[in-house]
Amino acid sequence: MPGFQEILILAGIVFLIFFIPRITRKTKKKTIVKTDVKLVHWKIRLLIVLSFTWLSIAAIYYKVWTGAFVEFLKFGLFPVFGVWGLYWVLQGFSKKS
């Protein structure tokens, strides 16, 4: 069982780590940095989540760890690649127009 002195030392270390930098911090002007990074649209995020979910369900259903890898490829991985490929092609046509 830790003694009172060890508890005080740990409390002091926590105080030094968290509160001293906040006390001694000088206020700086925040600069706004413009970046060229595009935010991911919610439809793309949904497609990513659905792809991951589809692959997870297919892996569990076909029990890939038991050797049914061909079925997983046919009904799990290839449909995901197909949907993403179709999306990629359609995005290329829409940007060309």
N, C-alpha and C positions, 0 to 999 in steps of 0.2 A: 504494500500500500504506500503510495507516494506521500512524502511528508509535505508539510505546509510550505517549506522553503522551495521545494521543487515546483509546486503549483505556482508560487509567486514568480519564479524564474520563467516558467512557460508563459504566464500572463504578461510578463514584461516583454518577452520576445514577440508575442503576438501584437502587443501594443506598438513596439518599434517597427514591425513589418507593415502594419496596416495604417496606423494613425500618424506617425511622424512624417511620412512623405506627404500626406494631405495637409498637414499643418505647415510644413516648410515650402510647399509648392507655391511658386509665384504664378500669378495669372498671366497667361500668354494670349495673344490675339490668335483666334482660330482662323486659319486660312482655308478658304474653300478651294479644293483641288478638283478641277474638272477632268474626268476620265472619259475615255472612248469606250468603256465597257458597257455593253448592252445588258439590261436586265432580262432575265429569262421570263418569258410570258407564262401565264398560268396554264395555258394549254400544253405547253412543252413540259412543264413540271408534272402535269397530270399524266401525260404520255410516258414520262420516265417512271413514275410510280406504278402505272399500270403494267409497264414492261417488266419491272422488277417483280411485281406481284404475280404476273403470268408465269415468269420463269420459276419463281419459288413454288407456285402451285404445281406446275408441270414436273419439277424435280421431285416434289413430295409424292405426287400421284404415280409417276413412273418408277420411283425408287431408284434413282440414278446410281446410288451407292451399291446396289446389288447387281449392276451390270447392264441395265436396260438403257444404255446410252443412246442407241439408235432411235428408239421411240422418243426420247427426250429431244433429240435433234430435230426429228420430223414434226413433232407437235408442240415443242417448246421454243427452241432456239430459232428455227427457220421462220416461223410466223413473226417473231419479234423483228428479225432482220428484214423481213418483207415489209412490215409496216413502216419501219424507220427508213428503208430504201424508198418506198413510195412517197413518204413525207419529203424526203430529200429531193426527189425528182419534181414533185409538185412545187416545192419552194423555188427550185431552179426555174421552172416555167413561169411562176408568178413574178419573179424578179426580172425576168427577161421582158415581160410585157410592159 
